Amino acid sequence: MKQFFMSFLGAVAGIWVSILLLSVLSIVALVAMALSSGTETGNINIKSHSILHVDLSGEITDRATPIDFMKEIYGASEGSIALNDLVSSIKSAANDKDIEGLYLELNGSSAGLAQRQAIIAAINEFKQTGKWVYAYSDNITQGDYFVACAADSIFLNPIGMVDIHGLAATTMYFKDLLDKIGVDVQVVKVGTYKSAVEPFILNDISEANREQQMHYLGNIWNQVCNTISTGRNVSVQQVNEWADGYTYTMPIDYYLENKIVDRAVYRREMKDILATKTDCEEPRLVGFNDYYAVKGKLDKSGGKKEIAVLYAVGDITESGEGGIASDALVPQILDLMDDDDIQGLILRVNSGGGSAFASEQIWEALEQFKSVTGKPFYVSMGDYAASGGYYISCGADRIYAEPLTLTGSIGIFGLIPNAQKLLNDKIGINTSTVATNKGSLPSFTEPMTPAQEAAMQSYVNRGYELFVSRCAEGRNVPVDSIKAIAEGRVWDGTSAAQLGLVDKLGGLDMAIAEMAADLEISDDYYVKEYPKVKFKWWEELFEISKSVKAMVMKNELGETMKYYNTIKDLNEIDHIQCRMDFVEIK
């Protein structure tokens, strides 16, 4: 009888658990379907005197990304803007007789400067048709202000602020932390400027790294300054005075007198301003996402010839979720190679690099694509295409970069952690190794021997020579020419074009248009993006456990999450890396 009751209670408990689990999954599915249906455009009627409305908020990504359902459920989602969709919509609207102007709402977007430069170029093209552009914000960040200066008029809340402060690159250094926990990071590298190792072995920036950062920051800031000065019709000197003058603390009169903004109005007043501008009772705002869905595509989507755009975004690894995993990207490239419908391939790269081994595998697959198909292969660089990001780009027939792209960093290094002090002195673990031969790999539990260090340095040297030879072959220049600008040095896009590391300054839209022209299919092509992104709720439903884990970690660790990720990445990354330094530019 006891066994019967135990079995009965177990069955009841199982039923209740199943019901509970089913309920949770049903709720998630309903939320997911609601969110998914919310992205449907339906029948959008774009009337005359309409205004293309661009809300610059949240993260700007190179392409559309799936909805993170867990963030939506917890109300933590900030949304994202697909750069390619936005640029395409603005350019299409420029030639749309029903779109009279462009309204930018600046709500604190997160984006790289090269991404913002692509938006500015599209806005300038829009203005060339004689149409107007207005921008409004309660408080304007420097990045948003960079974009806003392409507008005809900038409107600011009467008690709002504008932040213009120049550029700064911040690097976190972990040597003292690693010393405290008893971890010694052993480094083998090639390249005087290969500074990605510095956070683990120094407490401050090296002179070589300071030199290269000052070079590319200076060039990038000059570009930003010139864009602002042109847009606001002021001198570059005046823009630098703003950057030195703590503009975020200034009153509205200062902004108006110095032509930083044009008018002080409250947000509600913009409705009347836009209505008056278009001679309508109510402003006819059309969100760019809706507009893109209806007629924002520039790729002649009714055409018959396919141009493939393959996205390579994030850290380069051999395997894993997210980023650029060679074990996923290589098969994708080979599949594209076997696809007869594809006329040409554009690799969109936004990466600071990663595994040297994985970079070589991707490079080889792209070479295979070129040699087997004979089809054109171009590269379009985003904010970064450095080190491993340049490795996978260098073989392209033509390379496009924005002036504000960071690229180059042709160098290689190895990181070999030694936790002997942590194990022995900190937590009392001792190890003993018995081996038949001395040619073993470096161990996490003890420092490298001189012989191991020499062997590893030879290995890294050989990797560097291979990297340099790939670049020389791809750029069709002597090896010595590459070595003269390599050494791990990071270059801005403008400098890279002058040095021959890239061919043209421009964005993805330019690369697509010029490939279509080169193929003589400008009036008969469409663009298809790879790899496929999961947008359907049922495709993402079983990924929720990963989202839950990530959200719990972030909630628990807060601001220290970035430190945790850095140490975690150090432990997990391949020992031999083609990666630019970990630096945040603001």
Secondary structure, 3 states (H helix, E strand, C coil): CHHHHHHHHHHHHHHHHHHHHHHHHHHHHHHHHHHHHHCCCCCCCCCCCEEEEEEEEEEEECCCCCCCHHHHHHCCCCCEEEHHHHHHHHHHHHCCCCEEEEEEEEEEEECCHHHHHHHHHHHHHHHCCCCEEEEEEEEECHHHHHHHCCCCEEEEEEEEEECCCCCCEECCCCHHHHHHHCCEEEEEEECCCCHHHHHHHCCCCCHHHHHHHHHHHHHHHHHHHHHHHHHHCCCHHHHHHHHHCCHHHCCHHHHHHCCCCCEECCHHHHHHHHHHHCCCCCCEEEEHHHHHHHHHCCCCCCCCEEEEEEEEECCEECCCCCCEEHHHHHHHHHHHHCCCCEEEEEEEEEECEEEHHHHHHHHHHHHHHHHHHCCCEEEEEEEEEECHHHHCCCCCCEEEECCCCEEECCCEEEEEEECHHHHHHHCCCCCCCCCCCCCCCCCCCCCCCHHHHHHHHHHHHHHHHHHHHHHHHHHCCCHHHHHHHCCCCEEEHHHHHHHCCCCEECCHHHHHHHHHHHCCCCCCEEEEEECCCCCCHHHHHHHHHHHHHHHHHHHHHHHHHHHHHHHHHHHHCCCEEEECCCCEEC
